[in-house]
Amino acid sequence: MKLIPSVDIELLTSFSKEEVESILMNNIGSKRGIELRFSKTKIEKPFEGYFANGQFEIQRAINYKNSFLPQIKGTVSESMSGTIVRAKFQLHGFVIAFMVVWLGGVSLALLGSIYAIISHEANPAVAIIPLIMLAFGIALVYFGFNSEKEKSINELKRILKAHIKKF
């Protein structure tokens, strides 16, 4: 298990490089900013971000907030059997920084409570809350990222009519 979840994939499609670039440009909308809305907006394209010079930085366009939505950086290149789309799925840098600070603070609280228990200054039940918070934070990151990662991979496979070459 990685400390910070990320995954590299290669998608292989029978389309030419030009066709893949056209498909990606037609399926990537401009990135939306922070919005205050009371109703769901209609999503016209499955991804948002940009594509230029055979490289892209995108994320799946969603109607809800999810801080663990994978940021996808990738390239398009030709191969003997079609076109290869290499993509790296990772968390947003701000989310990584926030979770490191939050989980670091909870870890320090856990270490402090363990020290207090060892030195007989506290009841062993004191360690339960920071332990639960640490487990919850780690689970939140991994489950939030992995569920969205699978949806993003499936959407890329669908629009490119591709299969995973290497995971």
Secondary structure as the mmCIF struct_conf table of DSSP 4:
data_model
#
loop_
_struct_conf.conf_type_id
_struct_conf.id
_struct_conf.beg_label_comp_id
_struct_conf.beg_label_asym_id
_struct_conf.beg_label_seq_id
_struct_conf.end_label_comp_id
_struct_conf.end_label_asym_id
_struct_conf.end_label_seq_id
BEND BEND1 LEU A 3 ILE A 4
STRN STRN1 SER A 6 THR A 13
BEND BEND2 SER A 14 PHE A 15
HELX_RH_AL_P HELX_RH_AL_P1 LYS A 17 ASN A 27
STRN STRN2 ILE A 28 GLY A 29
HELX_LH_PP_P HELX_LH_PP_P1 SER A 30 ARG A 32
BEND BEND3 PHE A 38 SER A 39
HELX_LH_PP_P HELX_LH_PP_P2 LYS A 40 ILE A 43
BEND BEND4 LYS A 45 PRO A 46
STRN STRN3 PHE A 47 ALA A 52
TURN_TY1_P TURN_TY1_P1 ASN A 53 GLY A 54
STRN STRN4 GLN A 55 ARG A 60
BEND BEND5 ASN A 63 TYR A 64
TURN_TY1_P TURN_TY1_P2 SER A 67 PHE A 68
HELX_LH_PP_P HELX_LH_PP_P3 LEU A 69 PRO A 70
STRN STRN5 GLN A 71 SER A 79
TURN_TY1_P TURN_TY1_P3 MET A 80 SER A 81
STRN STRN6 GLY A 82 GLN A 90
HELX_RH_AL_P HELX_RH_AL_P2 GLY A 93 ILE A 118
TURN_TY1_P TURN_TY1_P4 SER A 119 HIS A 120
BEND BEND6 GLU A 121 ALA A 122
HELX_RH_3T_P HELX_RH_3T_P1 PRO A 124 ALA A 127
HELX_RH_AL_P HELX_RH_AL_P3 ILE A 128 LEU A 160
TURN_TY1_P TURN_TY1_P5 LYS A 161 LYS A 161
STRN STRN7 ALA A 162 LYS A 166
#
